[in-house]
């Protein structure tokens, strides 16, 4: 019985690690692709700061393999803050993203 629980625990730990690193990679690449001027226009901190925050969170996740460690949890929170708060605010200032004539389900 303990072997089954240990295998399940290992699987859950691996899934949390993969989800955490995927989340942090997505946040870092999105911050990297966003125009530098979009951050001040949206009233957010600078691109360099968000690249540093998400980059350090990603590096810590690569070095510290335990997804439930304190540093990895802080990094996950930082990536979620970027994705939930900063990304939607700067998205409208990206080249090629027009918010004109947009309804709740797309352009009209």
N, C-alpha and C positions, 0 to 999 in steps of 0.2 A: 504494500500500500504506500509506503514512503517513497518508493521509486517512482510511482505514478505521480505523486504530488511534487516530487523534485523535478520531474520532466515537465510537468505543467507549469511550475514556477519558472523554470528556465525558458520555456516558450513565451510566457507572459513578459518576462524581462527582456527577451530579444525583441518582441513586438513593440514594447515601450521604447527601447533604444532606437529601433528603426523609425518609429513615428516621430520621436524627438529630433533625430538627425535630419529627417525629411522636412520637418517643420522649419528647422533652423536654416537649412540650405535654401528652401523656398524664400524665406524672409530675406536672407542675405542677397540672393540673386535678384530679387525684386528691388531691393534698395540700390543695388549696383546698376540696374537698368533704368532707374528713375532719374530724370533730369535734375541737376543740382539746384536750379532755380525753383523747382516745384515745391521744395520744402519750405522756404521762406514765404512763398506766395500763399501756401496753405496754412501758414501760421504755425508750422512745426519746427522742431530742432533741425539742425543742418544734416545734410547727407552724410558728411564725414562722421558725425556722431552716431548716426544709425548704422552706418557700415561698421564702425568700431564695436558697437554693442552687439550686433548680430554676428559679426565675425568672431569676437571673443566667445560668445555663446556657442558657436559652432566648433571652435577650436577646443573649448573645454569638453564638449560632448565627444569629440574624437579622442581626447586624452583620457578623460574619466569615463570609463565604460559603463558604470552603474547609472542607469537612467533615473534612479530615485535619490541620487546624491543631492545635497543642498545646492551645489553650484549648477548642476544640470537643471534642477527645478527653477532656479532663478533665471537661467538662460531661456528656458521654455516660456516663462512668463514674459520676458523681454521680447521674444519673437512673437508671441500672441498679441502683445500690446502694439507692436509694429503692424501686424497684419490686420488687427481690428480697428485701430485708431488712425495710424499714420497713412497706411496704404490707401484707404478710401479717400482721404483728404487730398493726397497728392495725385491721385489717379486722374482727376479732371484736368490737371495741368500737363499731362503727357502729350507729346506731339501726336496728332492723329486721333485723339480721343475727343470727340465733339459731344458736348452735353446739350447742344441746342436741339430743340424739337424732340426731346426724349420723354416718352411716357413711362409709366410704371412697368410696361412689358416690352419696351424697345422703342425704336424711332417711329415717328408718326408723320 
